[in-house]
Amino acid sequence: MKRTLVTLVTVSITLAAPAHADDAGYLRELNNLGVPVGLTGQVQDWSPAAELHMGRAACDNLRGGWTPDDIIRNVWTPGGIPFPDWNANGRGVVQAAQDQLCPDTKH
């Protein structure tokens, strides 16, 4: 009986454990991609907390049916005016988010 219970508990914990977001990996990947991290007092807040918020918002949008290009076009191209560094940073945010925070959104 004890052996069966331990096995069932182990299986249920294994199945119930969701893949957790890797915040540190996300910030590290942003840095590797050249996306500013840790800069505050700029026009855009690039603090780690703000970066994590943007990454999680990207994941929410992806899960809501948006494509990475939709996010770039609607979030990272303010007023329809493409800012090259914003566009590149936006692509980095989406890529790192998919790699580290929400790999379930990759198709």
Protein Blocks (a to p, Z undefined) as FASTA:
>chain_A
ZZmmmmmmmmmmmmmmccdddfklmmmmmmmnopaehiahiabdcbfklmmmmmmmmmmm
mmnopafklmmmmmmmgghiacfklmmmmmmmmmmmmmmmmmmlpZZ
